[in-house]
Amino acid sequence: MQRRSESRVAGARFQLLWQTVETANTGPADNQIRGQLLNLLAAAHQSRETRLFQMTQSVPGLVWSLLIIFASALIGCMLVFAAEASISKAVLIGVFTSSLTLALLTVHVLDFPFESALQLSSRDFNETLEKVDHLMVAAKPPGSRGAE
């Protein structure tokens, strides 16, 4: 996701997890648990597909243009209509400009959370995937481990 593209490794591991749950040798009592696992995997797959779709979407250039024009117009109005004392006018315009710039930078940083200077690390996602892998290996019946 860091490069705005789908991770083939994550897709392959998700597919392997799906196949493991589908093909696990379980008794009739475990069929309900398997059904719940498949429902959870389906929900996780849907969430992943949604994230993959959303990562390619960004704030359109037209919206950025409008935001910048609006901010510039507001700063221009502050310059023209602000207080008459020069020091208070400078402080007022400085605080206002800083606030607008911070708001625009926040929108930019949140637009692509895996790319900016404050990027989210994939470490937590990888740790969770490793834990799930360990749980899946531990859940396999003893006879099926020799097949790997």
VMD Tcl script that builds the backbone (N, CA, C; Angstrom):
set m [mol new atoms 444]
animate dup $m
set s [atomselect $m all]
$s set {name element resname resid chain x y z} {
  {N N MET 1 A 0.807 -1.196 0.000}
  {CA C MET 1 A 0.000 0.000 0.000}
  {C C MET 1 A 0.853 1.262 0.000}
  {N N GLN 2 A 2.107 1.109 0.383}
  {CA C GLN 2 A 2.951 2.287 0.483}
  {C C GLN 2 A 3.161 2.923 -0.892}
  {N N ARG 3 A 3.162 2.134 -1.941}
  {CA C ARG 3 A 3.377 2.663 -3.285}
  {C C ARG 3 A 2.072 2.748 -4.065}
  {N N ARG 4 A 0.970 2.820 -3.377}
  {CA C ARG 4 A -0.371 2.876 -3.976}
  {C C ARG 4 A -0.634 1.699 -4.901}
  {N N SER 5 A -0.126 0.547 -4.536}
  {CA C SER 5 A -0.398 -0.650 -5.316}
  {C C SER 5 A -0.634 -1.811 -4.364}
  {N N GLU 6 A -1.295 -2.809 -4.871}
  {CA C GLU 6 A -1.637 -3.978 -4.069}
  {C C GLU 6 A -0.397 -4.814 -3.791}
  {N N SER 7 A -0.288 -5.302 -2.577}
  {CA C SER 7 A 0.824 -6.175 -2.211}
  {C C SER 7 A 0.510 -7.596 -2.660}
  {N N ARG 8 A 1.333 -8.121 -3.540}
  {CA C ARG 8 A 1.120 -9.495 -4.016}
  {C C ARG 8 A 1.363 -10.506 -2.897}
  {N N VAL 9 A 2.315 -10.215 -2.030}
  {CA C VAL 9 A 2.613 -11.119 -0.919}
  {C C VAL 9 A 1.411 -11.202 0.023}
  {N N ALA 10 A 0.842 -10.047 0.352}
  {CA C ALA 10 A -0.323 -10.041 1.243}
  {C C ALA 10 A -1.498 -10.773 0.592}
  {N N GLY 11 A -1.685 -10.569 -0.702}
  {CA C GLY 11 A -2.758 -11.268 -1.414}
  {C C GLY 11 A -2.559 -12.774 -1.410}
  {N N ALA 12 A -1.322 -13.217 -1.622}
  {CA C ALA 12 A -1.035 -14.653 -1.634}
  {C C ALA 12 A -1.225 -15.264 -0.249}
  {N N ARG 13 A -0.789 -14.551 0.775}
  {CA C ARG 13 A -0.942 -15.068 2.133}
  {C C ARG 13 A -2.404 -15.104 2.544}
  {N N PHE 14 A -3.184 -14.125 2.114}
  {CA C PHE 14 A -4.610 -14.130 2.416}
  {C C PHE 14 A -5.286 -15.309 1.713}
  {N N GLN 15 A -4.902 -15.556 0.469}
  {CA C GLN 15 A -5.452 -16.687 -0.279}
  {C C GLN 15 A -5.083 -18.005 0.396}
  {N N LEU 16 A -3.849 -18.116 0.868}
  {CA C LEU 16 A -3.412 -19.322 1.572}
  {C C LEU 16 A -4.204 -19.518 2.862}
  {N N LEU 17 A -4.435 -18.437 3.579}
  {CA C LEU 17 A -5.230 -18.502 4.801}
  {C C LEU 17 A -6.644 -18.964 4.492}
  {N N TRP 18 A -7.214 -18.426 3.442}
  {CA C TRP 18 A -8.567 -18.806 3.018}
  {C C TRP 18 A -8.623 -20.303 2.684}
  {N N GLN 19 A -7.662 -20.769 1.913}
  {CA C GLN 19 A -7.635 -22.185 1.534}
  {C C GLN 19 A -7.406 -23.085 2.747}
  {N N THR 20 A -6.596 -22.641 3.688}
  {CA C THR 20 A -6.342 -23.432 4.887}
  {C C THR 20 A -7.620 -23.623 5.694}
  {N N VAL 21 A -8.378 -22.554 5.837}
  {CA C VAL 21 A -9.638 -22.660 6.583}
  {C C VAL 21 A -10.624 -23.546 5.835}
  {N N GLU 22 A -10.677 -23.423 4.520}
  {CA C GLU 22 A -11.617 -24.229 3.738}
  {C C GLU 22 A -11.272 -25.712 3.759}
  {N N THR 23 A -9.993 -26.036 3.731}
  {CA C THR 23 A -9.589 -27.434 3.586}
  {C C THR 23 A -9.174 -28.093 4.892}
  {N N ALA 24 A -9.292 -27.387 6.011}
  {CA C ALA 24 A -8.895 -27.984 7.289}
  {C C ALA 24 A -9.797 -29.172 7.601}
  {N N ASN 25 A -9.178 -30.259 8.035}
  {CA C ASN 25 A -9.927 -31.458 8.403}
  {C C ASN 25 A -10.532 -31.253 9.783}
  {N N THR 26 A -11.822 -31.071 9.809}
  {CA C THR 26 A -12.508 -30.844 11.075}
  {C C THR 26 A -13.679 -31.802 11.199}
  {N N GLY 27 A -14.082 -31.982 12.416}
  {CA C GLY 27 A -15.235 -32.836 12.672}
  {C C GLY 27 A -16.534 -32.067 12.502}
  {N N PRO 28 A -17.651 -32.756 12.605}
  {CA C PRO 28 A -18.947 -32.088 12.455}
  {C C PRO 28 A -19.168 -30.981 13.486}
  {N N ALA 29 A -18.599 -31.129 14.669}
  {CA C ALA 29 A -18.785 -30.109 15.704}
  {C C ALA 29 A -18.045 -28.817 15.351}
  {N N ASP 30 A -16.999 -28.926 14.546}
  {CA C ASP 30 A -16.203 -27.748 14.196}
  {C C ASP 30 A -16.710 -27.022 12.950}
  {N N ASN 31 A -17.723 -27.549 12.304}
  {CA C ASN 31 A -18.239 -26.906 11.089}
  {C C ASN 31 A -18.788 -25.520 11.376}
  {N N GLN 32 A -19.383 -25.342 12.547}
  {CA C GLN 32 A -19.904 -24.020 12.897}
  {C C GLN 32 A -18.751 -23.026 13.052}
  {N N ILE 33 A -17.673 -23.483 13.670}
  {CA C ILE 33 A -16.507 -22.607 13.843}
  {C C ILE 33 A -15.904 -22.270 12.485}
  {N N ARG 34 A -15.834 -23.267 11.592}
  {CA C ARG 34 A -15.310 -23.015 10.250}
  {C C ARG 34 A -16.177 -21.986 9.527}
  {N N GLY 35 A -17.497 -22.118 9.672}
  {CA C GLY 35 A -18.399 -21.141 9.050}
  {C C GLY 35 A -18.166 -19.740 9.573}
  {N N GLN 36 A -17.940 -19.628 10.878}
  {CA C GLN 36 A -17.658 -18.310 11.454}
  {C C GLN 36 A -16.329 -17.766 10.942}
  {N N LEU 37 A -15.324 -18.635 10.851}
  {CA C LEU 37 A -14.034 -18.205 10.318}
  {C C LEU 37 A -14.158 -17.734 8.876}
  {N N LEU 38 A -14.925 -18.473 8.081}
  {CA C LEU 38 A -15.112 -18.070 6.683}
  {C C LEU 38 A -15.865 -16.749 6.590}
  {N N ASN 39 A -16.840 -16.534 7.475}
  {CA C ASN 39 A -17.552 -15.249 7.492}
  {C C ASN 39 A -16.602 -14.116 7.862}
  {N N LEU 40 A -15.742 -14.351 8.849}
  {CA C LEU 40 A -14.772 -13.324 9.244}
  {C C LEU 40 A -13.765 -13.054 8.128}
  {N N LEU 41 A -13.328 -14.106 7.453}
  {CA C LEU 41 A -12.403 -13.920 6.329}
  {C C LEU 41 A -13.071 -13.168 5.182}
  {N N ALA 42 A -14.351 -13.448 4.947}
  {CA C ALA 42 A -15.075 -12.720 3.899}
  {C C ALA 42 A -15.172 -11.236 4.250}
  {N N ALA 43 A -15.425 -10.947 5.525}
  {CA C ALA 43 A -15.489 -9.547 5.953}
  {C C ALA 43 A -14.112 -8.885 5.825}
  {N N ALA 44 A -13.056 -9.619 6.203}
  {CA C ALA 44 A -11.704 -9.069 6.077}
  {C C ALA 44 A -11.341 -8.827 4.613}
  {N N HIS 45 A -11.757 -9.766 3.744}
  {CA C HIS 45 A -11.488 -9.599 2.309}
  {C C HIS 45 A -12.218 -8.376 1.762}
  {N N GLN 46 A -13.468 -8.187 2.176}
  {CA C GLN 46 A -14.233 -7.021 1.724}
  {C C GLN 46 A -13.576 -5.729 2.209}
  {N N SER 47 A -13.115 -5.721 3.456}
  {CA C SER 47 A -12.435 -4.537 3.989}
  {C C SER 47 A -11.143 -4.264 3.228}
  {N N ARG 48 A -10.419 -5.318 2.896}
  {CA C ARG 48 A -9.169 -5.153 2.138}
  {C C ARG 48 A -9.449 -4.593 0.754}
  {N N GLU 49 A -10.474 -5.136 0.101}
  {CA C GLU 49 A -10.827 -4.622 -1.229}
  {C C GLU 49 A -11.226 -3.152 -1.157}
  {N N THR 50 A -11.945 -2.779 -0.102}
  {CA C THR 50 A -12.338 -1.376 0.072}
  {C C THR 50 A -11.113 -0.500 0.259}
  {N N ARG 51 A -10.157 -0.945 1.093}
  {CA C ARG 51 A -8.941 -0.165 1.304}
  {C C ARG 51 A -8.123 -0.057 0.023}
  {N N LEU 52 A -8.053 -1.148 -0.747}
  {CA C LEU 52 A -7.300 -1.110 -1.998}
  {C C LEU 52 A -7.932 -0.128 -2.977}
  {N N PHE 53 A -9.261 -0.078 -2.998}
  {CA C PHE 53 A -9.939 0.876 -3.867}
  {C C PHE 53 A -9.697 2.301 -3.384}
  {N N GLN 54 A -9.812 2.507 -2.075}
  {CA C GLN 54 A -9.690 3.857 -1.535}
  {C C GLN 54 A -8.271 4.402 -1.613}
  {N N MET 55 A -7.266 3.516 -1.619}
  {CA C MET 55 A -5.901 4.029 -1.638}
  {C C MET 55 A -5.564 4.679 -2.977}
  {N N THR 56 A -6.307 4.341 -4.022}
  {CA C THR 56 A -6.042 4.970 -5.312}
  {C C THR 56 A -6.801 6.285 -5.458}
  {N N GLN 57 A -7.745 6.510 -4.577}
  {CA C GLN 57 A -8.530 7.739 -4.622}
  {C C GLN 57 A -7.838 8.807 -3.782}
  {N N SER 58 A -7.795 9.999 -4.261}
  {CA C SER 58 A -7.190 11.098 -3.504}
  {C C SER 58 A -8.064 12.330 -3.668}
  {N N VAL 59 A -7.684 13.364 -2.978}
  {CA C VAL 59 A -8.398 14.626 -3.140}
  {C C VAL 59 A -8.089 15.129 -4.542}
  {N N PRO 60 A -9.114 15.347 -5.368}
  {CA C PRO 60 A -8.877 15.775 -6.758}
  {C C PRO 60 A -8.159 17.125 -6.840}
  {N N GLY 61 A -7.445 17.309 -7.930}
  {CA C GLY 61 A -6.715 18.561 -8.137}
  {C C GLY 61 A -7.610 19.780 -8.125}
  {N N LEU 62 A -8.833 19.635 -8.635}
  {CA C LEU 62 A -9.765 20.768 -8.630}
  {C C LEU 62 A -10.109 21.179 -7.201}
  {N N VAL 63 A -10.307 20.206 -6.322}
  {CA C VAL 63 A -10.617 20.524 -4.925}
  {C C VAL 63 A -9.416 21.197 -4.270}
  {N N TRP 64 A -8.196 20.694 -4.558}
  {CA C TRP 64 A -7.004 21.343 -4.021}
  {C C TRP 64 A -6.918 22.789 -4.517}
  {N N SER 65 A -7.192 22.988 -5.784}
  {CA C SER 65 A -7.147 24.352 -6.343}
  {C C SER 65 A -8.139 25.254 -5.630}
  {N N LEU 66 A -9.357 24.759 -5.440}
  {CA C LEU 66 A -10.369 25.556 -4.748}
  {C C LEU 66 A -9.971 25.855 -3.304}
  {N N LEU 67 A -9.407 24.860 -2.616}
  {CA C LEU 67 A -8.970 25.085 -1.238}
  {C C LEU 67 A -7.878 26.149 -1.171}
  {N N ILE 68 A -6.919 26.077 -2.090}
  {CA C ILE 68 A -5.822 27.047 -2.084}
  {C C ILE 68 A -6.323 28.440 -2.466}
  {N N ILE 69 A -7.213 28.519 -3.447}
  {CA C ILE 69 A -7.784 29.817 -3.840}
  {C C ILE 69 A -8.593 30.417 -2.696}
  {N N PHE 70 A -9.389 29.579 -2.025}
  {CA C PHE 70 A -10.185 30.047 -0.902}
  {C C PHE 70 A -9.286 30.545 0.226}
  {N N ALA 71 A -8.238 29.794 0.528}
  {CA C ALA 71 A -7.307 30.218 1.578}
  {C C ALA 71 A -6.618 31.523 1.199}
  {N N SER 72 A -6.208 31.635 -0.055}
  {CA C SER 72 A -5.555 32.877 -0.507}
  {C C SER 72 A -6.512 34.059 -0.435}
  {N N ALA 73 A -7.767 33.846 -0.806}
  {CA C ALA 73 A -8.761 34.920 -0.730}
  {C C ALA 73 A -8.987 35.351 0.717}
  {N N LEU 74 A -9.057 34.384 1.619}
  {CA C LEU 74 A -9.237 34.731 3.034}
  {C C LEU 74 A -8.040 35.499 3.576}
  {N N ILE 75 A -6.846 35.088 3.186}
  {CA C ILE 75 A -5.649 35.808 3.633}
  {C C ILE 75 A -5.631 37.210 3.041}
  {N N GLY 76 A -6.022 37.333 1.775}
  {CA C GLY 76 A -6.116 38.661 1.150}
  {C C GLY 76 A -7.105 39.559 1.875}
  {N N CYS 77 A -8.258 39.017 2.241}
  {CA C CYS 77 A -9.247 39.797 3.000}
  {C C CYS 77 A -8.679 40.221 4.348}
  {N N MET 78 A -7.935 39.321 4.975}
  {CA C MET 78 A -7.323 39.678 6.255}
  {C C MET 78 A -6.337 40.834 6.075}
  {N N LEU 79 A -5.600 40.818 4.975}
  {CA C LEU 79 A -4.638 41.897 4.725}
  {C C LEU 79 A -5.344 43.236 4.522}
  {N N VAL 80 A -6.458 43.207 3.845}
  {CA C VAL 80 A -7.158 44.449 3.516}
  {C C VAL 80 A -8.000 44.957 4.677}
  {N N PHE 81 A -8.705 44.052 5.367}
  {CA C PHE 81 A -9.691 44.481 6.347}
  {C C PHE 81 A -9.290 44.263 7.802}
  {N N ALA 82 A -8.076 43.868 8.083}
  {CA C ALA 82 A -7.665 43.574 9.458}
  {C C ALA 82 A -7.508 44.860 10.263}
  {N N ALA 83 A -7.109 44.687 11.497}
  {CA C ALA 83 A -6.957 45.828 12.405}
  {C C ALA 83 A -5.973 46.843 11.839}
  {N N GLU 84 A -6.080 48.077 12.312}
  {CA C GLU 84 A -5.253 49.142 11.755}
  {C C GLU 84 A -3.844 49.175 12.332}
  {N N ALA 85 A -3.662 48.714 13.547}
  {CA C ALA 85 A -2.323 48.724 14.134}
  {C C ALA 85 A -1.462 47.679 13.428}
  {N N SER 86 A -0.280 48.058 13.015}
  {CA C SER 86 A 0.536 47.173 12.173}
  {C C SER 86 A 1.001 45.921 12.905}
  {N N ILE 87 A 1.343 45.998 14.189}
  {CA C ILE 87 A 1.815 44.816 14.914}
  {C C ILE 87 A 0.669 43.830 15.119}
  {N N SER 88 A -0.474 44.331 15.544}
  {CA C SER 88 A -1.612 43.432 15.769}
  {C C SER 88 A -2.101 42.851 14.440}
  {N N LYS 89 A -2.026 43.649 13.385}
  {CA C LYS 89 A -2.409 43.162 12.065}
  {C C LYS 89 A -1.473 42.042 11.622}
  {N N ALA 90 A -0.183 42.208 11.840}
  {CA C ALA 90 A 0.793 41.192 11.450}
  {C C ALA 90 A 0.592 39.905 12.250}
  {N N VAL 91 A 0.333 40.039 13.546}
  {CA C VAL 91 A 0.109 38.857 14.378}
  {C C VAL 91 A -1.175 38.148 13.946}
  {N N LEU 92 A -2.234 38.907 13.734}
  {CA C LEU 92 A -3.515 38.324 13.320}
  {C C LEU 92 A -3.382 37.588 11.982}
  {N N ILE 93 A -2.756 38.204 11.020}
  {CA C ILE 93 A -2.580 37.577 9.704}
  {C C ILE 93 A -1.657 36.369 9.806}
  {N N GLY 94 A -0.612 36.458 10.613}
  {CA C GLY 94 A 0.297 35.327 10.791}
  {C C GLY 94 A -0.391 34.120 11.401}
  {N N VAL 95 A -1.188 34.347 12.441}
  {CA C VAL 95 A -1.900 33.241 13.078}
  {C C VAL 95 A -2.926 32.656 12.116}
  {N N PHE 96 A -3.637 33.518 11.418}
  {CA C PHE 96 A -4.663 33.051 10.476}
  {C C PHE 96 A -4.028 32.253 9.337}
  {N N THR 97 A -2.950 32.764 8.782}
  {CA C THR 97 A -2.260 32.067 7.689}
  {C C THR 97 A -1.697 30.734 8.167}
  {N N SER 98 A -1.121 30.725 9.346}
  {CA C SER 98 A -0.592 29.470 9.903}
  {C C SER 98 A -1.696 28.443 10.105}
  {N N SER 99 A -2.845 28.881 10.581}
  {CA C SER 99 A -3.968 27.968 10.798}
  {C C SER 99 A -4.455 27.370 9.484}
  {N N LEU 100 A -4.596 28.194 8.467}
  {CA C LEU 100 A -5.042 27.687 7.163}
  {C C LEU 100 A -4.009 26.737 6.562}
  {N N THR 101 A -2.742 27.093 6.691}
  {CA C THR 101 A -1.689 26.220 6.160}
  {C C THR 101 A -1.680 24.888 6.891}
  {N N LEU 102 A -1.835 24.915 8.201}
  {CA C LEU 102 A -1.882 23.678 8.974}
  {C C LEU 102 A -3.075 22.815 8.563}
  {N N ALA 103 A -4.211 23.440 8.324}
  {CA C ALA 103 A -5.387 22.682 7.885}
  {C C ALA 103 A -5.138 22.032 6.523}
  {N N LEU 104 A -4.556 22.758 5.587}
  {CA C LEU 104 A -4.270 22.193 4.265}
  {C C LEU 104 A -3.220 21.084 4.341}
  {N N LEU 105 A -2.207 21.262 5.171}
  {CA C LEU 105 A -1.196 20.214 5.333}
  {C C LEU 105 A -1.784 18.966 5.985}
  {N N THR 106 A -2.708 19.153 6.916}
  {CA C THR 106 A -3.370 18.006 7.548}
  {C C THR 106 A -4.161 17.217 6.518}
  {N N VAL 107 A -4.880 17.913 5.654}
  {CA C VAL 107 A -5.619 17.228 4.588}
  {C C VAL 107 A -4.655 16.470 3.688}
  {N N HIS 108 A -3.535 17.082 3.362}
  {CA C HIS 108 A -2.537 16.426 2.498}
  {C C HIS 108 A -1.947 15.182 3.160}
  {N N VAL 109 A -1.603 15.283 4.443}
  {CA C VAL 109 A -0.999 14.148 5.150}
  {C C VAL 109 A -2.003 13.011 5.290}
  {N N LEU 110 A -3.253 13.321 5.571}
  {CA C LEU 110 A -4.266 12.286 5.742}
  {C C LEU 110 A -4.747 11.708 4.419}
  {N N ASP 111 A -4.446 12.388 3.319}
  {CA C ASP 111 A -4.884 11.911 2.009}
  {C C ASP 111 A -4.239 10.577 1.677}
  {N N PHE 112 A -2.944 10.448 1.914}
  {CA C PHE 112 A -2.217 9.198 1.688}
  {C C PHE 112 A -1.409 8.877 2.937}
  {N N PRO 113 A -1.998 8.171 3.891}
  {CA C PRO 113 A -1.326 7.955 5.179}
  {C C PRO 113 A -0.089 7.066 5.107}
  {N N PHE 114 A 0.110 6.324 4.018}
  {CA C PHE 114 A 1.258 5.428 3.931}
  {C C PHE 114 A 2.436 6.066 3.202}
  {N N GLU 115 A 2.339 7.346 2.809}
  {CA C GLU 115 A 3.385 7.973 2.011}
  {C C GLU 115 A 4.034 9.187 2.654}
  {N N SER 116 A 3.341 9.908 3.470}
  {CA C SER 116 A 3.824 11.204 3.933}
  {C C SER 116 A 4.910 11.044 4.995}
  {N N ALA 117 A 5.355 12.175 5.519}
  {CA C ALA 117 A 6.396 12.157 6.547}
  {C C ALA 117 A 5.908 11.459 7.812}
  {N N LEU 118 A 4.625 11.471 8.046}
  {CA C LEU 118 A 4.041 10.813 9.213}
  {C C LEU 118 A 3.428 9.478 8.825}
  {N N GLN 119 A 4.068 8.765 7.935}
  {CA C GLN 119 A 3.491 7.544 7.377}
  {C C GLN 119 A 3.254 6.470 8.434}
  {N N LEU 120 A 2.215 5.693 8.215}
  {CA C LEU 120 A 1.908 4.558 9.074}
  {C C LEU 120 A 2.849 3.416 8.722}
  {N N SER 121 A 3.319 2.739 9.726}
  {CA C SER 121 A 4.214 1.611 9.504}
  {C C SER 121 A 3.394 0.360 9.227}
  {N N SER 122 A 3.910 -0.503 8.383}
  {CA C SER 122 A 3.230 -1.768 8.109}
  {C C SER 122 A 3.634 -2.837 9.121}
  {N N ARG 123 A 4.463 -2.483 10.075}
  {CA C ARG 123 A 4.960 -3.438 11.072}
  {C C ARG 123 A 3.812 -4.085 11.845}
  {N N ASP 124 A 2.841 -3.298 12.313}
  {CA C ASP 124 A 1.723 -3.861 13.074}
  {C C ASP 124 A 0.902 -4.824 12.232}
  {N N PHE 125 A 0.701 -4.479 10.970}
  {CA C PHE 125 A -0.043 -5.370 10.085}
  {C C PHE 125 A 0.711 -6.694 9.891}
  {N N ASN 126 A 2.025 -6.605 9.721}
  {CA C ASN 126 A 2.838 -7.806 9.544}
  {C C ASN 126 A 2.858 -8.665 10.799}
  {N N GLU 127 A 2.936 -8.026 11.971}
  {CA C GLU 127 A 2.917 -8.785 13.229}
  {C C GLU 127 A 1.588 -9.523 13.394}
  {N N THR 128 A 0.501 -8.865 13.063}
  {CA C THR 128 A -0.813 -9.505 13.162}
  {C C THR 128 A -0.904 -10.683 12.212}
  {N N LEU 129 A -0.397 -10.515 11.008}
  {CA C LEU 129 A -0.420 -11.606 10.035}
  {C C LEU 129 A 0.420 -12.793 10.528}
  {N N GLU 130 A 1.575 -12.520 11.130}
  {CA C GLU 130 A 2.395 -13.602 11.676}
  {C C GLU 130 A 1.677 -14.338 12.806}
  {N N LYS 131 A 0.980 -13.601 13.665}
  {CA C LYS 131 A 0.225 -14.232 14.752}
  {C C LYS 131 A -0.868 -15.130 14.198}
  {N N VAL 132 A -1.552 -14.651 13.171}
  {CA C VAL 132 A -2.604 -15.460 12.552}
  {C C VAL 132 A -1.994 -16.709 11.920}
  {N N ASP 133 A -0.840 -16.573 11.274}
  {CA C ASP 133 A -0.166 -17.739 10.695}
  {C C ASP 133 A 0.183 -18.767 11.766}
  {N N HIS 134 A 0.709 -18.296 12.900}
  {CA C HIS 134 A 1.051 -19.215 13.985}
  {C C HIS 134 A -0.194 -19.906 14.536}
  {N N LEU 135 A -1.282 -19.171 14.649}
  {CA C LEU 135 A -2.533 -19.774 15.126}
  {C C LEU 135 A -3.045 -20.818 14.146}
  {N N MET 136 A -2.902 -20.548 12.854}
  {CA C MET 136 A -3.368 -21.500 11.847}
  {C C MET 136 A -2.526 -22.774 11.880}
  {N N VAL 137 A -1.221 -22.635 12.061}
  {CA C VAL 137 A -0.354 -23.814 12.137}
  {C C VAL 137 A -0.691 -24.624 13.383}
  {N N ALA 138 A -0.940 -23.937 14.485}
  {CA C ALA 138 A -1.260 -24.627 15.726}
  {C C ALA 138 A -2.627 -25.309 15.649}
  {N N ALA 139 A -3.532 -24.787 14.830}
  {CA C ALA 139 A -4.876 -25.344 14.744}
  {C C ALA 139 A -4.978 -26.548 13.820}
  {N N LYS 140 A -3.955 -26.793 12.989}
  {CA C LYS 140 A -4.000 -27.923 12.074}
  {C C LYS 140 A -3.922 -29.238 12.855}
  {N N PRO 141 A -4.666 -30.243 12.419}
  {CA C PRO 141 A -4.554 -31.551 13.063}
  {C C PRO 141 A -3.152 -32.113 12.892}
  {N N PRO 142 A -2.681 -32.960 13.831}
  {CA C PRO 142 A -1.307 -33.471 13.761}
  {C C PRO 142 A -0.992 -34.213 12.479}
  {N N GLY 143 A -1.949 -34.906 11.871}
  {CA C GLY 143 A -1.675 -35.672 10.648}
  {C C GLY 143 A -1.462 -34.807 9.428}
  {N N SER 144 A -1.983 -33.592 9.404}
  {CA C SER 144 A -1.879 -32.755 8.208}
  {C C SER 144 A -0.599 -31.942 8.152}
  {N N ARG 145 A 0.186 -31.910 9.245}
  {CA C ARG 145 A 1.422 -31.119 9.242}
  {C C ARG 145 A 2.507 -31.769 8.398}
  {N N GLY 146 A 2.478 -33.058 8.241}
  {CA C GLY 146 A 3.515 -33.739 7.459}
  {C C GLY 146 A 3.370 -33.499 5.971}
  {N N ALA 147 A 2.202 -33.024 5.520}
  {CA C ALA 147 A 1.972 -32.812 4.100}
  {C C ALA 147 A 2.691 -31.595 3.581}
  {N N GLU 148 A 3.107 -30.667 4.474}
  {CA C GLU 148 A 3.753 -29.421 4.027}
  {C C GLU 148 A 5.163 -29.601 3.683}
}
mol reanalyze $m
mol bondsrecalc $m
mol representation Tube
mol addrep $m
